Amino acid sequence: MNIVHITAGAGGMYCGICLRDNALVAALKKMGHQATMVPLYLPLTLDEEDQSTGTPIFFSGINVYLEQKSALFRGAPGWFHQLMAARPLLKWVGSKAANARPEALGDMTLSMLRGEEGFQARELDELIAWLRTQPKPDVVCLSNALLVGMARKIKSELRTPVVCMMQGEVDYLDALLPEYRTQCWKVLSERAKDVDLFGAASRYFGDLMSQRLGLTPDRVKVVYSGINLDGYGTAQAASSPGTGTSAPVLGYFARMCPEKGLDTLVEAYIELRRRDRVKGLHLRIGGGSGPGDAAFVNALRQRLNESGYLKDVEFFPNLDRAAKVKFLQSLSVFSVPARCTEAFGLYAVEAMAAGVPVVQPRRGAFPEIIEATGGGVTYDGDSKDLVAALEKLLTDPERARSLGQAGRRAALEKFSAEAMARSVLDFYQEAVSSPVTVV
């Protein structure tokens, strides 16, 4: 099968969707399929071999912004337009830029959703022109629903099915300013009709997006994410929590930001230390941390310092893959008390693959993932409930070990990159066999 996978890059920031898509494309290639990963906006930041290497970056983040803000730039000569799309420049911009907030991106989001009718129509034409130079794809996959504005013209020009993944767009869209929020949901719902089939990262998120977009059940299929398990070692080695230290270790690995609840976990850790029922407890914090996260992380350091526990807390920002796996395998219990509407939570599966039990809030996709794996427990969402759940597991190492082993087995059987690729191929085949007619 010949597949084109279009993924939005996050510049210098690690992005779970990028990691998932990259692992998927690599697995599809290993299975003998022709899979091309096309990056948008900014280069991808990954901890594995970049499957988009050699492919141009389309919808240059600089061009997209300037086209939104300047009618003069929309008529700029081609050479200047291409200059603003140069990979080294985009890589530099991505490494320096702070994280953009949805409140400032409503007009651009609406324009992108309008596709060929938006200010970035030139970018879409360039993408399609390049795709015409490549072998005709059997299917084109958009990595998230914010890209559905491309579907109509891609289908019309290339005469190929277009599918779209849904991987956590709700919080972003709902955070837009009111004057854009309603319009974006309306246009997204209209443009969803151009997509042959939607893939949801979880049953929970598929149901949520179906409700918001008015999609019938036959339009949405659950396609669970998976990870590359290379380097995670044997089940026996990974099932011993806290390796490398005699003290129990509470761990976090996700972007270091309020949306993922890192401040909630820090407060839970401080309360656990005050109770002193888990002797010698350490906290290790890993994950993506960019310029926009610095103030938040510094405030957490100050809070830990004031509490007197900073000496027992370590921060590990932007680890490479080998260091990430080693980090996860050093933990006794893992928790990311996310506030956002998680469509999946790839980090939870990564922890399970390392044999570490997880403690996650009973919301979003977490109950579904933990039920499917048996690799952890959920709590009701209150900070006191988090403290109680963590303390119960940290003081019962036999139960923690049992949950860690169950999660490890499930990660191997259900959430590997290969399992994801097999599920995705079935999803693609269904779209190819029953394409939506272009109106």
C-alpha positions as CSV (number, residue, x, y, z in Angstrom):
1,M,0.0,0.0,0.0
2,N,1.2,3.5,-0.8
3,I,0.4,5.9,2.1
4,V,1.1,9.6,2.6
5,H,0.9,10.7,6.2
6,I,0.7,14.4,6.8
7,T,1.9,15.5,10.3
8,A,2.1,18.9,11.9
9,G,5.5,19.6,13.4
10,A,6.0,21.3,16.8
11,G,9.5,22.7,16.2
12,G,11.8,22.4,19.2
13,M,9.1,20.8,21.4
14,Y,8.5,17.1,21.8
15,C,4.9,16.2,20.7
16,G,3.1,13.0,21.4
17,I,1.3,13.0,18.1
18,C,4.6,13.4,16.2
19,L,6.2,10.6,18.1
20,R,3.2,8.4,17.5
21,D,3.0,9.2,13.7
22,N,6.8,8.7,13.3
23,A,6.6,5.2,15.0
24,L,3.6,4.3,12.8
25,V,5.4,5.3,9.5
26,A,8.5,3.4,10.5
27,A,6.4,0.3,11.3
28,L,4.5,0.5,8.0
29,K,7.8,0.6,6.2
30,K,9.1,-2.4,8.0
31,M,5.9,-4.3,6.9
32,G,6.8,-3.6,3.3
33,H,4.5,-0.6,2.6
34,Q,5.5,2.6,0.9
35,A,4.9,5.3,3.6
36,T,5.8,8.9,3.2
37,M,5.8,11.3,6.2
38,V,5.1,14.9,5.2
39,P,5.9,17.5,7.9
40,L,3.9,20.7,8.2
41,Y,4.7,24.1,9.8
42,L,8.0,23.3,11.6
43,P,10.5,20.4,11.7
44,L,9.6,17.4,13.9
45,T,11.4,17.0,17.2
46,L,11.7,13.2,17.8
47,D,13.6,10.8,19.9
48,E,13.8,8.2,17.1
49,E,15.0,8.2,13.5
50,D,13.0,10.9,11.7
51,Q,10.9,9.3,9.0
52,S,10.3,12.7,7.3
53,T,14.0,13.2,6.5
54,G,14.4,14.2,2.9
55,T,10.8,15.4,2.6
56,P,10.1,19.2,2.3
57,I,8.3,21.0,5.0
58,F,5.0,22.4,3.7
59,F,2.8,25.1,5.2
60,S,6.0,26.8,6.5
61,G,5.1,28.2,9.9
62,I,6.6,31.6,8.9
63,N,4.6,31.7,5.6
64,V,1.4,30.6,7.3
65,Y,1.6,33.4,9.8
66,L,2.6,36.1,7.4
67,E,-0.1,35.0,4.9
68,Q,-2.6,35.4,7.7
69,K,-1.5,38.8,8.7
70,S,-0.4,40.4,5.4
71,A,-2.1,40.7,2.1
72,L,1.2,42.0,0.7
73,F,3.0,38.8,1.7
74,R,0.3,36.7,0.1
75,G,1.4,38.2,-3.2
76,A,5.2,37.9,-2.5
77,P,7.4,36.4,-5.2
78,G,8.0,32.7,-5.1
79,W,11.7,33.0,-4.3
80,F,11.0,34.9,-1.1
81,H,8.2,32.5,-0.2
82,Q,10.6,29.6,-0.6
83,L,13.2,31.3,1.4
84,M,10.8,31.5,4.4
85,A,10.2,27.8,4.0
86,A,13.9,26.8,4.3
87,R,14.3,23.9,6.8
88,P,17.3,25.5,8.7
89,L,15.4,28.7,9.2
90,L,12.3,26.9,10.4
91,K,14.4,24.8,12.7
92,W,16.0,27.9,14.2
93,V,12.6,29.6,14.6
94,G,11.1,26.5,16.2
95,S,14.0,26.3,18.8
96,K,13.5,29.9,19.8
97,A,9.7,30.3,19.8
98,A,7.7,30.1,22.9
99,N,4.6,28.0,22.9
100,A,1.8,29.7,21.1
101,R,-1.5,30.0,23.0
102,P,-4.8,29.1,21.4
103,E,-6.2,32.5,22.4
104,A,-3.9,34.2,19.9
105,L,-4.5,31.7,17.0
106,G,-8.2,31.8,16.4
107,D,-8.1,33.7,13.0
108,M,-5.3,31.5,11.7
109,T,-7.1,28.3,12.8
110,L,-10.3,29.4,11.1
111,S,-8.4,30.2,7.9
112,M,-6.6,26.8,7.9
113,L,-9.9,25.0,8.4
114,R,-11.2,26.8,5.3
115,G,-8.6,25.1,3.2
116,E,-8.6,26.4,-0.4
117,E,-10.8,29.3,0.7
118,G,-8.4,30.4,3.4
119,F,-5.4,32.8,3.3
120,Q,-3.0,29.8,3.1
121,A,-4.5,28.4,-0.2
122,R,-1.1,28.9,-1.8
123,E,0.5,26.5,0.7
124,L,-2.1,23.9,-0.1
125,D,-1.5,24.3,-3.9
126,E,2.2,23.7,-3.3
127,L,1.6,20.6,-1.3
128,I,-0.6,19.1,-3.9
129,A,1.8,20.0,-6.7
130,W,4.6,18.1,-4.9
131,L,2.3,15.1,-4.2
132,R,1.7,15.0,-8.0
133,T,5.4,14.4,-8.5
134,Q,5.3,11.4,-6.2
135,P,3.8,7.9,-6.9
136,K,0.0,8.2,-6.5
137,P,-1.0,7.3,-3.0
138,D,-3.7,4.8,-2.1
139,V,-4.6,6.9,0.8
140,V,-3.7,10.3,2.4
141,C,-3.8,10.5,6.2
142,L,-4.1,13.8,8.1
143,S,-2.7,13.5,11.6
144,N,-5.3,15.6,13.3
145,A,-8.7,17.2,12.7
146,L,-7.4,20.7,12.5
147,L,-6.0,19.8,9.0
148,V,-9.4,18.8,7.5
149,G,-9.4,21.9,5.4
150,M,-7.0,20.2,3.1
151,A,-9.2,17.1,2.4
152,R,-11.5,18.5,-0.2
153,K,-8.9,19.7,-2.6
154,I,-6.6,16.8,-2.1
155,K,-9.4,14.4,-2.9
156,S,-10.5,16.5,-5.9
157,E,-7.0,16.9,-7.4
158,L,-5.5,13.5,-6.6
159,R,-8.6,11.4,-6.7
160,T,-7.5,9.5,-3.6
161,P,-9.2,8.7,-0.3
162,V,-8.4,11.0,2.6
163,V,-8.6,9.8,6.2
164,C,-8.1,11.9,9.4
165,M,-7.0,11.0,12.9
166,M,-8.6,12.7,15.9
167,Q,-6.0,13.1,18.7
168,G,-6.9,15.7,21.3
169,E,-8.2,18.7,19.4
170,V,-11.1,19.6,21.8
171,D,-9.2,21.5,24.4
172,Y,-7.4,23.6,21.8
173,L,-10.6,24.5,20.0
174,D,-12.5,25.3,23.2
175,A,-9.7,27.6,24.3
176,L,-10.1,29.8,21.2
177,L,-11.6,33.3,21.8
178,P,-15.4,33.1,21.6
179,E,-15.6,35.0,18.3
180,Y,-13.5,32.2,16.7
181,R,-14.5,29.2,18.7
182,T,-18.0,28.8,17.4
183,Q,-17.0,29.5,13.8
184,C,-14.1,26.9,13.9
185,W,-16.4,24.2,15.3
186,K,-18.9,25.0,12.6
187,V,-16.4,25.0,9.7
188,L,-14.8,21.8,11.1
189,S,-18.1,20.1,11.1
190,E,-18.8,21.1,7.5
191,R,-15.4,20.1,6.3
192,A,-15.6,16.8,8.1
193,K,-18.0,15.7,5.3
194,D,-15.0,15.7,2.9
195,V,-13.1,13.0,4.9
196,D,-13.6,9.4,4.0
197,L,-13.1,8.0,7.5
198,F,-12.0,9.3,10.9
199,G,-9.7,7.4,13.3
200,A,-10.0,8.1,17.0
201,A,-7.1,7.6,19.4
202,S,-9.6,6.0,21.9
203,R,-13.3,5.1,22.1
204,Y,-13.8,7.9,24.6
205,F,-12.4,10.6,22.3
206,G,-14.1,9.1,19.2
207,D,-17.5,9.4,21.0
208,L,-16.7,13.0,22.2
209,M,-15.7,14.2,18.7
210,S,-18.6,12.4,17.1
211,Q,-20.9,14.3,19.3
212,R,-19.3,17.6,18.7
213,L,-19.2,17.2,15.0
214,G,-22.4,15.3,14.4
215,L,-20.7,12.3,13.0
216,T,-22.5,8.9,12.7
217,P,-20.8,5.9,14.3
218,D,-19.8,4.4,11.0
219,R,-17.7,7.5,10.2
220,V,-15.3,6.9,13.2
221,K,-13.1,3.9,14.0
222,V,-11.0,3.5,17.1
223,V,-7.3,3.2,16.2
224,Y,-5.2,2.9,19.4
225,S,-1.7,4.4,19.4
226,G,1.4,2.3,19.9
227,I,5.1,2.7,20.6
228,N,8.4,1.4,19.4
229,L,9.4,-1.2,22.1
230,D,13.0,-1.4,21.1
231,G,15.3,-0.8,24.1
232,Y,12.7,-1.4,26.8
233,G,14.4,-4.7,27.7
234,T,12.9,-7.9,29.1
235,A,9.7,-8.1,31.1
236,Q,11.7,-9.3,34.1
237,A,14.1,-6.4,34.1
238,A,11.4,-3.9,33.5
239,S,9.2,-5.2,36.3
240,S,11.4,-4.1,39.2
241,P,10.3,-0.6,40.2
242,G,12.9,1.8,41.4
243,T,15.9,0.2,39.9
244,G,19.1,2.2,40.4
245,T,18.1,3.5,43.8
246,S,17.2,2.0,47.2
247,A,14.5,4.8,47.7
248,P,11.1,4.7,46.1
249,V,10.8,7.1,43.1
250,L,7.7,8.8,41.9
251,G,8.0,9.9,38.3
252,Y,6.4,12.1,35.7
253,F,7.2,12.2,31.9
254,A,5.3,14.5,29.7
255,R,5.5,18.1,28.6
256,M,6.4,20.2,31.7
257,C,3.3,22.4,31.7
258,P,0.1,23.2,33.7
259,E,-2.1,21.3,31.2
260,K,-0.4,18.0,32.1
261,G,-0.8,18.7,35.8
262,L,2.8,18.8,36.8
263,D,2.1,21.4,39.5
264,T,-0.6,19.0,40.9
265,L,2.0,16.2,41.1
266,V,4.5,18.4,42.8
267,E,1.9,19.4,45.4
268,A,1.0,15.7,45.9
269,Y,4.7,14.9,46.4
270,I,5.1,17.6,49.0
271,E,2.1,16.2,50.9
272,L,3.5,12.7,50.7
273,R,6.8,13.9,52.2
274,R,4.9,15.7,54.9
275,R,3.0,12.6,55.8
276,D,6.3,10.6,55.8
277,R,4.5,7.2,55.3
278,V,6.7,6.5,52.2
279,K,10.2,6.8,53.6
280,G,12.8,8.5,51.4
281,L,10.5,9.2,48.5
282,H,12.2,10.9,45.5
283,L,10.5,12.7,42.6
284,R,11.9,12.6,39.0
285,I,10.4,14.9,36.4
286,G,11.1,14.3,32.7
287,G,9.7,15.4,29.4
288,G,9.6,18.3,26.9
289,S,10.5,21.7,28.2
290,G,10.8,24.7,25.9
291,P,11.2,28.5,26.3
292,G,7.5,28.9,27.0
293,D,7.7,26.4,29.9
294,A,10.6,28.0,31.7
295,A,8.7,30.3,34.0
296,F,6.4,27.5,35.1
297,V,9.2,25.1,35.8
298,N,11.2,27.7,37.7
299,A,8.1,28.4,39.9
300,L,7.9,24.7,40.7
301,R,11.6,24.6,41.7
302,Q,11.0,27.6,44.0
303,R,8.0,25.9,45.6
304,L,10.0,22.7,46.2
305,N,12.9,24.7,47.6
306,E,10.5,26.5,50.0
307,S,9.1,23.2,51.1
308,G,12.6,21.9,51.8
309,Y,12.4,18.9,49.3
310,L,14.1,20.3,46.2
311,K,17.2,18.2,47.0
312,D,15.2,15.0,46.5
313,V,13.8,16.2,43.1
314,E,15.5,15.8,39.8
315,F,14.5,17.4,36.4
316,F,15.3,15.7,33.1
317,P,14.2,17.9,30.2
318,N,14.2,16.9,26.6
319,L,15.8,13.4,26.9
320,D,16.8,11.4,24.0
321,R,15.2,8.0,23.5
322,A,17.8,5.9,25.4
323,A,17.8,8.3,28.3
324,K,14.0,8.3,28.4
325,V,13.7,4.5,28.6
326,K,16.4,4.5,31.4
327,F,14.5,7.3,33.2
328,L,11.2,5.3,33.1
329,Q,12.8,2.1,34.2
330,S,14.2,3.9,37.3
331,L,10.7,4.7,38.6
332,S,8.5,3.0,41.2
333,V,5.2,4.6,40.3
334,F,4.3,7.0,37.4
335,S,1.7,9.7,37.2
336,V,0.7,12.5,34.9
337,P,-2.4,14.1,36.5
338,A,-3.4,15.8,33.3
339,R,-6.1,18.5,33.3
340,C,-6.5,18.4,29.6
341,T,-8.9,16.2,27.7
342,E,-6.5,13.4,26.8
343,A,-7.4,11.4,23.7
344,F,-5.0,8.7,24.6
345,G,-1.9,9.5,26.8
346,L,1.1,7.9,25.0
347,Y,3.3,8.5,28.1
348,A,1.2,6.1,30.2
349,V,1.9,3.3,27.7
350,E,5.6,4.2,27.7
351,A,5.6,3.8,31.5
352,M,3.8,0.5,31.3
353,A,6.3,-0.7,28.7
354,A,9.0,-0.1,31.3
355,G,7.1,-2.2,33.8
356,V,6.0,0.8,35.9
357,P,2.4,1.1,37.3
358,V,0.6,4.3,36.5
359,V,-1.8,6.4,38.6
360,Q,-4.0,8.5,36.4
361,P,-7.1,10.7,36.8
362,R,-10.5,9.0,36.1
363,R,-11.2,11.1,33.0
364,G,-10.4,11.3,29.4
365,A,-9.1,8.1,27.9
366,F,-7.3,7.0,31.0
367,P,-10.0,4.7,32.4
368,E,-10.2,3.0,29.0
369,I,-6.5,2.5,28.7
370,I,-6.0,1.2,32.2
371,E,-9.0,-1.2,31.8
372,A,-7.4,-2.5,28.6
373,T,-4.0,-3.0,30.2
374,G,-4.5,-3.6,34.0
375,G,-1.3,-1.5,34.3
376,G,-2.4,0.9,37.0
377,V,-5.2,2.6,38.9
378,T,-7.3,5.7,38.5
379,Y,-8.5,8.3,41.0
380,D,-11.4,10.7,41.0
381,G,-9.5,13.8,40.0
382,D,-9.2,15.5,43.4
383,S,-5.7,16.2,44.6
384,K,-6.4,14.5,47.9
385,D,-7.5,11.4,45.9
386,L,-4.3,11.5,44.0
387,V,-2.2,11.6,47.2
388,A,-4.2,8.7,48.6
389,A,-3.8,6.6,45.4
390,L,-0.1,7.2,45.2
391,E,0.5,6.5,48.9
392,K,-1.5,3.2,48.7
393,L,0.6,2.0,45.7
394,L,3.9,3.2,47.0
395,T,3.4,1.4,50.3
396,D,2.4,-1.8,48.6
397,P,5.3,-2.8,46.4
398,E,3.9,-6.3,45.6
399,R,0.7,-4.8,44.2
400,A,2.8,-2.2,42.3
401,R,5.0,-4.9,40.9
402,S,1.9,-6.9,39.8
403,L,0.3,-3.9,38.1
404,G,3.7,-3.1,36.4
405,Q,3.9,-6.6,35.0
406,A,0.4,-6.5,33.7
407,G,1.0,-3.2,32.0
408,R,4.2,-4.5,30.5
409,R,2.4,-7.5,29.0
410,A,-0.4,-5.3,27.6
411,A,2.1,-2.9,26.0
412,L,3.8,-5.8,24.2
413,E,0.6,-7.4,23.0
414,K,-1.7,-4.4,22.3
415,F,0.2,-1.2,22.1
416,S,3.4,-1.9,20.1
417,A,4.1,0.1,16.9
418,E,3.5,-3.1,15.0
419,A,0.0,-3.6,16.6
420,M,-0.8,0.0,15.8
421,A,0.3,-0.4,12.2
422,R,-1.9,-3.5,11.7
423,S,-4.9,-1.7,13.1
424,V,-4.2,1.4,10.9
425,L,-3.9,-0.7,7.8
426,D,-7.4,-2.2,8.4
427,F,-8.6,1.4,8.9
428,Y,-7.0,2.5,5.6
429,Q,-8.4,-0.5,3.7
430,E,-11.9,0.3,4.9
431,A,-11.6,3.9,3.7
432,V,-10.3,2.8,0.3
433,S,-13.1,0.3,-0.2
434,S,-15.9,2.9,0.6
435,P,-14.6,6.4,-0.3
436,V,-16.8,9.5,0.1
437,T,-17.8,11.2,-3.1
438,V,-16.3,14.6,-3.7
439,V,-19.0,17.2,-4.0
